[in-house]
Amino acid sequence: MMLLRSCFVGDSAARNQAEALVCFLSTVSRPETVHQYDDHVGKKFWRWSFPAPHDVVVLTYWSPFLVRAGGRSEDFVLAQDILFLDELNEPWTAEADAMDVMVISAGHWFDRPAIYLDNGLVAGVQNRPDVNRTQMSFLGVYHEVLRRTLEFVNANSTTDKLVVVSTIAPAHFDRRYSWNHRDACSRTALYEEGETQVGSTDAELRKAVLEEVAAAVVRWRRSELRFEVLDVTRLVAMRPDVHPGPHLFRDAYRDWPLPETVANDCLHWCSPGPIDTFNDILAWIVEVKSSVDDYNVPVDRDGRRDQVQGEGEGDIKKKVREESILLLENSVQV
């Protein structure tokens, strides 16, 4: 049996999904686990290897911005981040070509205060009124980072690969309480239809994934490289009832009452729970041919289009719009 290597790249939402997958796989095989930490939080790396006859490797790479970053993402004491938009040299990039399945899940860190550098120069800032530079939209930066990430994967893929980009999974901090109140996410039932809706920022982050994956499909998709969307935004927007909340550690409040002020996790998901549905959908994507697989645009690894096509930039943009509609209509969404 061929060794299957799957990696999850991004923020803690990526790690959450990887850990849920490992828990599920562990019901049939005990993995060999490697936890590696360098000097900084940003170099975190986990690896689980399931030996023969399963021959599956699951890896996670902490890279909340996908590109090189310094600041809070590596040291939580700091208040802002510095993003190097043109530097795709995070640890995951060295292993990208060796992966069979790559899941990219990032987005929760982009609305934080940041300084953006591109080609060695300050291109702008996000939420830094103290810095006399152009204020940039973090949504535009998110688009650009996704585009450059998918371009990098295309240019550095010499083996068969499935690239799956996950849409944002909304958090559920109850606005009636402060983030550290014991009831910040204490709801025990899911929302009824019509009781809630996806927030505007999360909707825009989801839209960015659909658009950038659609563009990657048009420009770079080939027989050995597939780009897909794992659309979980609406699914988890309906589930405020399955976060750890104040129960970050096992039996933390077993012997005494829960205090009114306490740290809460209203972003990540308990397992088993909805996070397992992410992996059910991922398994479906891996196993089942996508509904848009017959929409192929012949290009080589450098993005050069087949001479027969002969489209100009306007035609390419039209195809990107069409592909975005297809992804929106056919995205795997519960």
N, C-alpha and C positions, 0 to 999 in steps of 0.2 A: 504494500500500500504506500502511495506517495505521501510524504510529509506535507501537512497543510500548515502553513504559517499565517496567522491572523494577527494584525496589530490594531490597536485602538490609540489614536493620536488626538490630543487636544487637552481640554480642561478636565476637571474632576467628574463631569458628566460622562466623558469617555471611559474613565477608570471605573465608574459605577457600573456601566454596562459590561465592561470586561469582567469585573468581579462576579457579576450575576451569571455570566456565561460560564466562568470557571466553577462556580458553585453547582451549576446544573451538570456540567461535564463530570464533576467529582462524584456524582451519584453512581457512575459506572467505572471510574478509574481514578486512582489517587495520583495527583500530579507531583512532579518535582518542581519546587518553587525557588526562584532566585529573586531577592529584593536587593536592588543596588541603589545606594544613595551616594552622590558625590557631595561636594562642599555646599552646594546650593539646592534649594527646593526645586528649582527649574531643571535639575538633571535627574529627577526621579525616574526610575525605570524598574518595571516588574516583568517577570517572565515565568510562565507556567508551562511545563512540558509534560504532556501525557504520553507515556511510552507506548511502544508497540503492544498490541496490534493497532492501537488507535492512531499513533503518530500525529498528534496535533500539538501545536505550539501557540500559545496566546501571549501577546506582549502588550504592554501599555507604555506610552511615552507622555510624560507631562510636558505639554507645550500649549499653554492656553491661548497664545496668539499665533501659533503655527510658525511664524517667523521668529528671528532672534529678538529677545526682549531682555531688558534689565529693569531693576526696580522692585516694585511690590510683588511681582510674580515670582521673584527669587528670594525676596526677604519681606515678610509680611509687616515688618516694622515701618517700612517706607510707605509714603502716601500716594505715589504715582508710578507710572511705568514709562520706559523709553522703548519704543519699537523701532527696529531697523527693518524697514519695509522691503528692502532689496536683499536681505541676508537670510536666505534659506539654508542655514547651517546648523539647525537644531539636531540633537542626537538622532531623531527619527529619520532624518534625510539620508543618513549613511546606510540605513537598512531598508529603505523604501523599495529598491529594486528586488530584494529577496522575498518580499511579501507576496502572498497569494491573494489575501483579502485585506484591504485597508479600510478601516472605518475612521472617518474624520468627524469629530464632534467638538466644536468650539463655538464660542459666542458670548458666554456669560461675563467675560472680562473686558469686552471691548468698550463698554460705556463708562469706564473708569478714567480719571484724569491721566493724561498721557502726553508725551512729546513724540512726534513722528519724524524720523530721519529717513531720507531716501537719497542714495548716491552720495552719502557723506554730508548732506546738508539738511537743515531743519525744514521739513516740508510743511509743518503746521503743528497745532496742538489741539487737544480735546479737554475741555473744562479746566483750562489753566489761564484764567484772566490775568494772573500775575506775570505771564510771559507775553511779551510784545511780538507775537507771531500770529499768522492766520489761523483762525479757529476752523477746524475741520470736523465734518460729521463723522462720527465713529461708524455709522452705517456705510458711508463711502469707503472708509478704511477696511471694513469687514469685507465688502465686495472685492476690493483690490487684493487683500490677503488671500481670499479664497481663489481668486483668478490666478495669482502667482503660484499658489500651492498646487493647483491642478495642472498648471503649465509645467511645473517642476516634475511632478509625477509622470506626466506624459513624456517629457524629454529624458527621463532617467529610468524608464521601464523597458527592459529587454526580455522579460518573461511574461507569461499570461498573468493578468491581474484584474481583480474586481475592486473598484474604488467606490465606496459608499459614503456619501456625505449626509450626516444627520441634521435635521432641522432642530431649532432650539426647543428645549424642554422647559416650560415655564415653572418658576417657583410659586409657592403658595403662602407667602407671609400675609396673615390677616391684617388688613389695614386698621382694624379697630384697636390693635394692640401694638406696642413696641416690639421690635424684633426679638428682644430677650424676655418677653413675657411668656409665662408658661402655656398660655393659650394661643400663641402666635400661629401655630398650625395644629390645633387639637381636634379639628373636625374628624368625625368618624364615618362619614358617608360621602359618597361621590356627589358631584353636582347633578341636578336634574337638567334635562335638555332645556336650554333657554335661560338657565339660572346664571350662567357666566359666559364670557366670550374671551377670545384670545386678545391680549392687550396690543395696542398699536405698535409698540417697539418690537415685541415678539413676532408680530405679523410681518413687520419689515425684515427682521432677521431671517425668518422663514422664506420670505420672498427672495432674499438675496441668494440663499442656497439654491432655490429652484432656478433662478436666472443663471447663476454661474455654472451649475451642472449642465443646464441646457446648452450654454455656450461651449462647454468642454465637449459635449456630445457632438455638436456640429463641427467643431474645429479638429478634434483629435481622436474621436472614437474609431477604433479599428478592431479587427477580429480578436486580437489578443488583449485588448484593453477596454473594459466596460466602465462607464460612469453611471451611478444610480443614486437616487435620493431615498433616505430612510426618513419618512415624514411622520414624526411623532408629536408634533406641536398640539394639535387639537386633542389627540388621545389623552395626553397627560394633563392638559389644561382642565380636564373634567375630573381629575383625581387628586383632590387636596387631602385625601384621607390616608395616604400611605407613605408619609415622610417620617423619618426618625423623630423629628421634633426635639424634645429635650433628652431623649433616650439615646444619646450618642455612644454610651458605653453599656455593656451588658450588666444588668442588675444594678445600675447606678443608683436607683432610688428604691431598691427593694425593701430596705429596712427603715426608711424614713420618708416623710411626706415630700412631695415635689414642691420646691420653693416657688414663690411667685416670680422671682427674677432668676432666669437661667438661660444658658446658651441654647440656641435652637438650630436645628438643621431642617429647613423647610424647602430645600432645593433637591437633595438627593433622595433616592427611593429605597424603601425596604425590599429585601429579597427573601422569599418569593413575593412577587408583586408585579406592577405594570412594567418594571424594567425588564422582566422576563419576556413580555410581549415584544419589546424592542428586538430581542434576540430571535423570537419566533418569526418576526417579519424579516430580519436579516437572513435567517435560514431559508425563508421563502425566496428572497432575492438571489441567494447563492444557488439554489436548486432549480428555480423555475425561470425560464427565459422571459425577460421583461416584455411588457406589452408594446414597447417602442423599439424592440431590438431590430425590427425590419427597417427602421429608419437609419440608414448608415450613409455617411458621407465619406467617400474614399480620400484619406489623407495619409501622409507619412508621419513619422515620429516628430518631425520638425514643424508640423502643422501646414505643410504645403499641400494644397488641394489638387486633386486629379485634374489634368489638363482638359479632360472631357467636360468637367463641370463648367468652368469658365465664368463663375459668378464674380461679381464685384463685391465691394464691402457692403453695399446696400442689400444685395441678395443674401449675404451671410447674416446680416442683422435681421432680415426677414425670417430666415430659417431659425435663428435663435428665438425670435418671438413665437414662431410656430411650435418649436420644441418646448418652450416654457409652458405653453398652453397644454401640450400633450403631457408633460410632467405633472402639471397641476391637476389634470383630469384623471391621470392614471397613477399618481403617487399612492403608495401604500399607506392609507390613512384610515384609522378606525374612528 
